[in-house]
Amino acid sequence: MEGLELTCFQIISNVGGARSCFIEAIQSAKQGDYEKAATQIQEGEAFFTEGHHAHATLIQKEANGELDSISLLLLHAEDQLMSAEAFKILAKEFIDVYQKIENK
């Protein structure tokens, strides 16, 4: 495996790890462990950044005329990227809500 397929799997793998970290952060916050939740958000952001960098590489290749096809695998990778970003936003919101509920 090389080229486009490899990059797609790098995106999928990294953003999948990010999404898992974000979900775990919500679960940690639900149990009142906000320090662990913050660490899990940071870990997720690191995974997400790696996936985003791989995606940016594909965008650059397409802009340079080096990428001439779009595959279902690439569409899936981009879908997973967007899903992970949404989970990050929601995880941060859930953590804030759990903290507010606990402080009342």
Backbone as CSV, one residue per row, in Angstrom:
resi,resn,N_x,N_y,N_z,CA_x,CA_y,CA_z,C_x,C_y,C_z
1,MET,0.858,-1.169,0.000,0.000,0.000,0.000,0.904,1.232,0.000
2,GLU,0.550,2.184,-0.835,1.344,3.407,-0.904,0.488,4.541,-1.435
3,GLY,1.047,5.722,-1.473,0.390,6.872,-2.070,-0.903,7.253,-1.385
4,LEU,-1.925,7.426,-2.206,-3.223,7.899,-1.725,-3.817,6.977,-0.667
5,GLU,-3.772,5.666,-0.905,-4.349,4.720,0.058,-3.661,4.827,1.412
6,LEU,-2.346,4.889,1.412,-1.602,4.981,2.664,-1.963,6.255,3.413
7,THR,-2.030,7.363,2.704,-2.373,8.634,3.341,-3.788,8.591,3.897
8,CYS,-4.706,7.994,3.166,-6.085,7.864,3.658,-6.129,7.063,4.953
9,PHE,-5.378,5.976,5.008,-5.366,5.168,6.222,-4.671,5.899,7.374
10,GLN,-3.703,6.746,7.065,-3.087,7.571,8.112,-4.116,8.534,8.694
11,ILE,-4.913,9.122,7.831,-5.973,10.022,8.293,-6.963,9.254,9.161
12,ILE,-7.471,8.143,8.634,-8.487,7.354,9.337,-7.967,6.876,10.692
13,SER,-6.754,6.377,10.717,-6.176,5.867,11.961,-6.012,6.973,13.004
14,ASN,-5.451,8.085,12.588,-5.203,9.166,13.544,-6.481,9.818,14.051
15,VAL,-7.407,10.101,13.155,-8.627,10.760,13.628,-9.523,9.784,14.387
16,GLY,-9.397,8.496,14.095,-10.109,7.498,14.901,-9.585,7.477,16.320
17,GLY,-8.256,7.569,16.464,-7.658,7.670,17.801,-8.093,8.937,18.501
18,ALA,-8.172,10.027,17.747,-8.616,11.300,18.323,-10.045,11.192,18.834
19,ARG,-10.919,10.635,18.013,-12.321,10.503,18.409,-12.454,9.646,19.665
20,SER,-11.682,8.578,19.753,-11.714,7.731,20.951,-11.287,8.517,22.187
21,CYS,-10.244,9.314,22.049,-9.792,10.144,23.179,-10.875,11.135,23.597
22,PHE,-11.547,11.737,22.630,-12.594,12.707,22.950,-13.766,12.041,23.672
23,ILE,-14.126,10.843,23.241,-15.210,10.111,23.910,-14.785,9.726,25.325
24,GLU,-13.552,9.281,25.485,-13.049,8.935,26.812,-13.013,10.169,27.709
25,ALA,-12.720,11.327,27.154,-12.703,12.566,27.930,-14.095,12.882,28.474
26,ILE,-15.107,12.656,27.664,-16.484,12.865,28.134,-16.785,11.920,29.290
27,GLN,-16.384,10.664,29.151,-16.641,9.681,30.202,-15.886,10.031,31.481
28,SER,-14.672,10.531,31.345,-13.899,10.944,32.531,-14.566,12.120,33.222
29,ALA,-15.031,13.081,32.432,-15.710,14.242,33.011,-17.006,13.817,33.699
30,LYS,-17.693,12.870,33.122,-18.939,12.374,33.710,-18.681,11.790,35.094
31,GLN,-17.481,11.208,35.280,-17.106,10.640,36.576,-16.440,11.677,37.485
32,GLY,-16.334,12.923,36.990,-15.763,13.996,37.805,-14.255,14.126,37.734
33,ASP,-13.611,13.394,36.852,-12.155,13.452,36.728,-11.783,14.407,35.582
34,TYR,-11.802,15.702,35.908,-11.592,16.724,34.889,-10.131,16.843,34.468
35,GLU,-9.231,16.493,35.346,-7.813,16.505,34.986,-7.538,15.437,33.919
36,LYS,-8.086,14.251,34.146,-7.921,13.174,33.157,-8.611,13.547,31.850
37,ALA,-9.773,14.165,31.951,-10.498,14.587,30.753,-9.663,15.584,29.944
38,ALA,-9.015,16.520,30.628,-8.178,17.507,29.934,-7.001,16.830,29.236
39,THR,-6.419,15.851,29.901,-5.310,15.104,29.305,-5.787,14.349,28.071
40,GLN,-6.953,13.754,28.159,-7.490,13.003,27.025,-7.825,13.921,25.852
41,ILE,-8.291,15.124,26.141,-8.535,16.098,25.076,-7.219,16.447,24.393
42,GLN,-6.171,16.664,25.178,-4.860,16.989,24.605,-4.330,15.843,23.741
43,GLU,-4.477,14.621,24.228,-4.052,13.458,23.449,-4.843,13.371,22.139
44,GLY,-6.130,13.612,22.228,-6.968,13.587,21.044,-6.580,14.662,20.047
45,GLU,-6.257,15.838,20.557,-5.843,16.921,19.670,-4.537,16.588,18.957
46,ALA,-3.638,15.882,19.634,-2.379,15.471,19.001,-2.656,14.485,17.861
47,PHE,-3.521,13.504,18.111,-3.909,12.567,17.049,-4.573,13.309,15.891
48,PHE,-5.494,14.202,16.248,-6.229,14.938,15.225,-5.283,15.759,14.351
49,THR,-4.300,16.382,14.972,-3.330,17.184,14.224,-2.581,16.338,13.206
50,GLU,-2.201,15.119,13.621,-1.516,14.216,12.679,-2.408,13.877,11.493
51,GLY,-3.663,13.585,11.767,-4.602,13.288,10.686,-4.823,14.490,9.783
52,HIS,-4.899,15.649,10.400,-5.104,16.881,9.642,-3.900,17.169,8.743
53,HIS,-2.702,16.918,9.248,-1.494,17.126,8.438,-1.485,16.201,7.220
54,ALA,-1.881,14.957,7.425,-1.942,14.014,6.302,-2.957,14.495,5.263
55,HIS,-4.084,15.020,5.740,-5.110,15.537,4.844,-4.587,16.759,4.090
56,ALA,-3.886,17.636,4.782,-3.326,18.827,4.146,-2.343,18.445,3.033
57,THR,-1.614,17.359,3.250,-0.692,16.867,2.226,-1.450,16.516,0.950
58,LEU,-2.595,15.863,1.108,-3.401,15.512,-0.071,-3.933,16.760,-0.768
59,ILE,-4.333,17.740,0.006,-4.836,18.988,-0.586,-3.731,19.668,-1.395
60,GLN,-2.523,19.677,-0.857,-1.393,20.267,-1.574,-1.111,19.505,-2.865
61,LYS,-1.165,18.183,-2.791,-0.932,17.375,-3.994,-1.990,17.662,-5.054
62,GLU,-3.229,17.784,-4.629,-4.284,18.077,-5.591,-4.074,19.462,-6.207
63,ALA,-3.700,20.437,-5.387,-3.457,21.790,-5.891,-2.303,21.824,-6.894
64,ASN,-1.338,20.943,-6.721,-0.184,20.864,-7.622,-0.438,19.970,-8.833
65,GLY,-1.645,19.417,-8.932,-1.983,18.555,-10.055,-1.447,17.141,-9.928
66,GLU,-1.014,16.770,-8.726,-0.434,15.439,-8.510,-1.479,14.396,-8.133
67,LEU,-2.654,14.829,-7.780,-3.716,13.908,-7.354,-4.818,13.993,-8.404
68,ASP,-5.024,12.909,-9.115,-5.965,12.968,-10.227,-7.234,12.152,-10.030
69,SER,-7.396,11.572,-8.845,-8.610,10.791,-8.626,-9.096,10.948,-7.185
70,ILE,-10.372,10.776,-7.047,-11.011,10.802,-5.741,-11.580,9.398,-5.525
71,SER,-11.301,8.825,-4.372,-11.774,7.469,-4.105,-12.764,7.464,-2.952
72,LEU,-13.496,6.381,-2.862,-14.413,6.200,-1.746,-13.634,6.185,-0.434
73,LEU,-12.432,5.645,-0.463,-11.580,5.617,0.724,-11.235,7.037,1.181
74,LEU,-10.939,7.914,0.245,-10.640,9.307,0.591,-11.874,9.991,1.169
75,LEU,-13.028,9.747,0.580,-14.266,10.322,1.111,-14.521,9.839,2.530
76,HIS,-14.258,8.561,2.771,-14.416,8.012,4.120,-13.444,8.682,5.085
77,ALA,-12.211,8.865,4.664,-11.203,9.501,5.513,-11.623,10.920,5.871
78,GLU,-12.130,11.654,4.900,-12.571,13.017,5.160,-13.791,13.041,6.073
79,ASP,-14.687,12.081,5.897,-15.849,11.968,6.773,-15.408,11.711,8.215
80,GLN,-14.436,10.834,8.390,-13.926,10.526,9.728,-13.236,11.742,10.332
81,LEU,-12.532,12.513,9.515,-11.876,13.733,9.966,-12.903,14.724,10.501
82,MET,-13.962,14.940,9.741,-15.004,15.873,10.174,-15.725,15.366,11.420
83,SER,-15.945,14.065,11.487,-16.604,13.468,12.644,-15.769,13.675,13.900
84,ALA,-14.471,13.463,13.792,-13.591,13.648,14.950,-13.595,15.095,15.407
85,GLU,-13.614,16.020,14.463,-13.644,17.436,14.832,-14.935,17.770,15.575
86,ALA,-16.039,17.215,15.116,-17.315,17.437,15.791,-17.290,16.850,17.202
87,PHE,-16.706,15.663,17.352,-16.604,15.051,18.677,-15.761,15.913,19.613
88,LYS,-14.707,16.527,19.087,-13.864,17.389,19.916,-14.671,18.559,20.449
89,ILE,-15.418,19.196,19.575,-16.242,20.334,19.982,-17.260,19.901,21.031
90,LEU,-17.937,18.794,20.779,-18.948,18.301,21.721,-18.329,17.857,23.041
91,ALA,-17.169,17.224,22.983,-16.505,16.781,24.215,-16.188,17.974,25.108
92,LYS,-15.664,19.030,24.525,-15.349,20.226,25.317,-16.612,20.819,25.923
93,GLU,-17.689,20.815,25.176,-18.963,21.331,25.695,-19.492,20.460,26.834
94,PHE,-19.439,19.137,26.655,-19.902,18.232,27.705,-19.085,18.416,28.982
95,ILE,-17.779,18.542,28.833,-16.917,18.727,30.000,-17.312,19.996,30.737
96,ASP,-17.546,21.075,29.998,-17.984,22.327,30.629,-19.308,22.151,31.367
97,VAL,-20.237,21.442,30.745,-21.554,21.228,31.359,-21.408,20.405,32.641
98,TYR,-20.618,19.328,32.587,-20.411,18.502,33.784,-19.788,19.318,34.910
99,GLN,-18.845,20.186,34.584,-18.212,21.018,35.606,-19.219,21.992,36.205
100,LYS,-20.062,22.592,35.381,-21.068,23.528,35.884,-22.077,22.832,36.780
101,ILE,-22.482,21.632,36.384,-23.438,20.882,37.200,-22.809,20.534,38.546
102,GLU,-21.562,20.126,38.540,-20.886,19.758,39.777,-20.684,20.955,40.708
103,ASN,-20.485,22.115,40.127,-20.236,23.322,40.935,-21.500,23.933,41.519
104,LYS,-22.658,23.445,41.142,-23.913,23.995,41.683,-24.306,23.314,42.951
